[in-house]
Amino acid sequence: MSATTAKLPRMTADEFIAWAMQQPEGQRYELVGGEVIGMAPGRVAHARTKGQVFLTFADALGKAGLPCEVFVDGMAVRVDADTVYEPDAFVRCGQKLDDNDVEVTDPLIVMEVVSPSSYKRDSGLKLEGYFRIPSVRHYLIIRTADLAVIHHRRDDAGAITTNIIRSGPIRLDPPGLEFTLKP
């Protein structure tokens, strides 16, 4: 945690989003249980993987003709009244968001690219948190070293299953999307 975030008072999600919008460009934060957490700069492998994820999903969505968009970095995903995450990438479907929106309330697919410092949080706290959002059906944790994907899926009954995909196509229903990440 940076010295700047160590001095901040506890915040609600609304207070945090307003505060975060006033921070210098390029500085990233999340709100976890009311506490502001500074996010470290990403490594090259992390940035490359996020870029590949974005391009792969944008291409797959285009080929499928789905009314969905993929976003990478920078947008707030509110988990509850005092927790706001900023996923590495996510997909939402439906009517396009306004260009001035900073928060998405209905992601369908959420993705985190695992970094050495984030693995524990991404596979624990965020796994539980993202699935508290009613619209989330898929949570993908992507390893940079080999592009293995840990796919957590919530079915219609609410049960969550996990698969580890090391190669080959990945199918996400809904929305009816198929893609392959290549190392």
N, C-alpha and C positions, 0 to 999 in steps of 0.2 A: 504494500500500500504506500502511496506517495505521501510526502509530508502534507501536501495540500488536502488530500482526502481524510487524513487522520484528524484534522481539526473541525471537520464538518459535523453539524448536529444530525441526529437521526431525521429521516425524511419520509414522507408518504410518496407514493408513485407520482402523484400530480406535482408535488413540490420538486421531486427529482427531475422529472422531464423538463419543467420550466428552468431549473438550475442548469441542467446539462445543455440546454439550448444556448446558454450564455457562455459556455466554455469555449476556449480557442479551438479552431478547426484542427482535427487530427487527434485530439485527446479523447479517449474513450473510457466510459465508466458503465458500471452496472449497479443496480440497487438490490441488495440481498437482505431481506428482513429489516429494511429501514436503514441499513448501513451502506454508504457509498464505497464502492470498490473500484480502484483504478485498474485499468487493463494495460498490461505491458505491450510494447510494440511487438509485432509478429516477426517471426523468422522468415527467411526467403521460402523455405519449403512450405510453410503455412500459407503464405500469400499465393504461391503457385497453385497449391491444392485448392484454395478458395476460388481462384480464377478458373481452374479446370472444372470445378463443380458448377460454377455459374454458367460457363459456356455449354457444358454437357446438358444441364437442365433447360437452358434457354432453347437449345437445339431440339431436345426431346419434346418440349412443350409445343414448339412450332410444328414439328412433324406430326404430333398427335392432334393438332388443331384445337387444343383445349383453351378455354377462356381463363387462363391462369398466367401469373407472372412470377418470375424468380427475382429475388432481391439479394444483394450481398452487402453485409455490414451496414452499420449506421442507423438502422431503424429500431425503435423500442418495441419490445413485446412484453406487455404487462401480464404478469402471472397472478398477482393479487394486489391488494392495497398498498403493500410495502415491498414488492419485488418486481423489478423490471430487468429483463435480460436483453442483450443485443447479440442475437445469434450470428454466426458466420454467414449463413445464408438461410433463406426460407422461401417457400412457395405458398402463394395464396391464390384462390380462384374466385371468380365473380366479377362484379363491377370494378373497373379500375379505380384505384385510390386517387385522391386529389394530389397534385404535384407538391402541395405544401404540407401534407401529412407527415408526421414524424413517428407516429405510433400505429402499429397494426394490431387489430383486435381478433383477427380470425385466420391465423396461419394454418395451413393444412399439413405441410411438411416443414419440419425444422431441422437444420443441419448445423453441427458443430464439428470443426476440424480440430482434432486433438493436438494439443501442444504439450510439451513436458510439464508445464506448470498448470495446465487446465484439466488433465485427464480425470483426476479424482472428482472435481466439481462437475465436469461434463457428464460423467457416467453415474453420478449419484444425485446431488442436489438438483441439477438441471433436468435430469431424467424425470424425477418426481414432479418438478415444477412445470415443465412443459406439458405434461399430461394432465395437469389441473386445468388447462385451457381447453374448453369443450371442443373447439374446432380441430385440434391437433390429432391427426391420425397416424403420423409417421414421425419418428425422431431418429435421425441418422447421425451416428458418430463415425467420423472418417479419419482413419490413421494416415498420416503423411508418408510414412516410410514405404508402405506397399499398397496404399489406397484400399485397404480392407475396410469394409463398411459393417458396422454393428447396427442392424436395423431393428428398432423397437416399433411394433405396430399395434395400434389399438383397433380391435374389431368392433362390429356393430353392438355387441353385448357389453363392451367395455373392457374385455380381457386384453392384456398386453402380452404379446409374444415377442421373442427375440431370435434373430437369425444373424449369423456372421457370414458375410459374403466376401470371398477372397478373389473370385473371378466370375466372369460371365454376366449375363444381363440381370438387372434388378427390376422387378415389377412392383409398382405402387398403386394399389386400388383402395379407395379412390385416390386419385382422379382418373386412373387409367393411363399410367405413364410407364414407359420402359426405357432404360438407359444402361449403359455400361461405362464405368470409370476405368480408364486405362493408365497404368503407371508410366 
